[in-house]
Structure formats: C-alpha cells, structure tokens
Amino acid sequence: MINVALLSKWHVHADDYARQANANKHLQIKVVWDENIERGIEWAQKLAVPFEQDLMKVLTDPEIDAVIVDTPTNLHKEIIMLAAANRKHIFTEKVLAFTVGECEEIYGAAEKNNVRLMVSLPRLTENYYLYAQQVLDGGLLGKLTTVRCRLAHNGAVPTEGNPNGWLPKHFFNKEECGGGALIDLGAHPIYLTNRLGGPVRAVSARLQQQAGFDVDDNAALIVEYENGALGIIETGFLSGGSPFQLELYGTEGTLLIEDSKIRIKSKKLNEGWHTPETLPDQLPLPMEQWVNSIIGEKVPTITETDVQGLTLINQAALRSYVQGRRVETTEIINIINRKKIGG
C-alpha cells in the first residue's frame, strides 16, 4: 500500500484526485496539509483523515510514501523539491513550474532521490487523441500542415450569484497562478498540439484581459513547429457553450474532432467524410500510470518531454505577449544555459 499525503485543496481538481486516490486499491490517503488551515481542516474532516499544519512533519514522516500536490502553482517548485528531497513520490497538477529551468531542477531532484514524478496531462490518455496520433502516424493526412486545438469555457462570465463567474477567485491571482486562461485551461490544447506537431521553433501570442482581471481570460497562440507545420491554440474563460475542438490538416486529408464527433477525409480512403467505427482503447489515467510506475516500474506514456514542452510554450507565449513579437524557443533555452554557466 502507498500511503499518500494530500498537499492543498487550492486547485479545482483536488477533489477529483482525492476520489481517484480513494478508488485506487494501491493508494491510501493518510493526512491532509493545506497552506489555508481552515480549508485544510474542513477537507480532512470530509475525508476522515488527520490534518497536519506543519508541512515538514508530513514530508519527514516515514509512513508517508507519496504526495499529491494541488497547491498554488507558485509553490510547486519549493514543495515538490522538498518532497523529492524527503524521498516522496509526487503527483501534481499542471503546470509543473513557470519556467523550463525550474522544471529541469525539479526533475533533477526527482531523479537524484529516485522518486516517481507525474504531472497530470489527462487528455494524452483519451481515445480521440490516440486516434488522431494513429491517423497522423499512419500517413492518412499526408504531410501535416496545421493543428488547431480549442478548449474554452465560461468560468469567468459573471452570474447573479458570483460577479467573477464560477471559477474560484484565486484563479485570477497572477502571483499564485502565473497567468490566467492560457496557463490553466490552455495547458490541454498546448500539450496535445505539441504531441502532434513535434519540436517547437517559435511562438506568437495574444493574451487578452477582457473582463478586467490581472490575468488573461482569452488567449490565442500561433506555434511554429520545426517540421514546418503551424499550431493554432485557443482558450479562454469567457466562452459560453464552446465545444472542444481538435483539427488536423495535411496535404492528403483532414481530421475534425468536436467533442465526441469525429470525421476524417483522406485521399487514402473512399471519397467523402468517414466516421471511425472504433477508437483505440483509452490509456490509464495519469494517477494510475503514476502508481504503476511506483509499484511495477512501468514507464508512463506521459513524459518529461510533454511536461517541459508545456512550460516552454507558456514561457515563450508570455514573453511574446509582453514584448509584442514572435519568440523563438532557442531564446528560452539560451536563458537556461546562461544561468547554468553563471551559476
């Protein structure tokens, strides 16, 4: 049995991860810590486990094998590095950190201490993504020219009961989040598009603040991939009824995914649009992959490359928006290298 500590209920998915942990026969929630004491006590009571106010007591407890981190994003690096130093396996909400350099430090600490680190990128396990990858790898679209991915909701649209919308107020705290719609909800289109597009050459970004928050609530990126393809990524907190969309365009075909509706047209298939009769089996969710990597040494399908690539796009996008220009990813890599030399 893997004894787990829950570290913070700050993120909206914290309850989901607690449910997944309770449903996994290899995991047992033993304790809750939260930077917000009142919230932590309430959550611990709901889960019928103790609350511990002292983080280091949790991390130095020899009975605790692993942690699930749902703290504010700006606390990720400090807390995850401490967990790794105390040889606790780590499951965490995306994004891992604000910069690629910080991600490298975290992975270095995990490797040094021989702990398993998993970042939750769940859409890489979905059957529609696996089908898209299968279609692309099978050459049905020819040479990939464009990937467009959109995921948006109305979480910041005011309602009668809540002038900020249904998202928690702290999701608009720039210091804690490091951004708004792009760094949170936009993570999913980013890591999906990265997987399909490959290594990134450059990013151009627009991060809008239509609702008056300190962070972006509507965002669009153009990503240039090294293979010549373009990625178009759209996200936001101000879209009522917006479907999830993933579109792949190539020299010999097109794949359109809108929520559960999937259509493909290809020169290598019969004329017209086709709906696939079957889809690939969904992969285990990130938490299950994490557990399997701990107990069975199974290599997860969600990789450090996926996690680093997500932060790379966010870091380049912010730089692009602030400076009003196209940013090549080599600029970010050069910053890391200069710091390594300087350090």
Beta strands, then each sheet from edge to edge (+ up, - down):
strand 1: 2-7
strand 2: 27-33
strand 3: 66-69
strand 4: 89-92
strand 5: 117-119
strand 6: 144-152
strand 7: 200-208
strand 8: 218-225
strand 9: 230-236
strand 10: 245-250
strand 11: 253-258
strand 12: 261-266
strand 13: 327-328
sheet 1: 2+ 1+ 3+ 4+ 5+
sheet 2: 12+ 11- 10+ 6- 9- 8+ 7- 13+
end
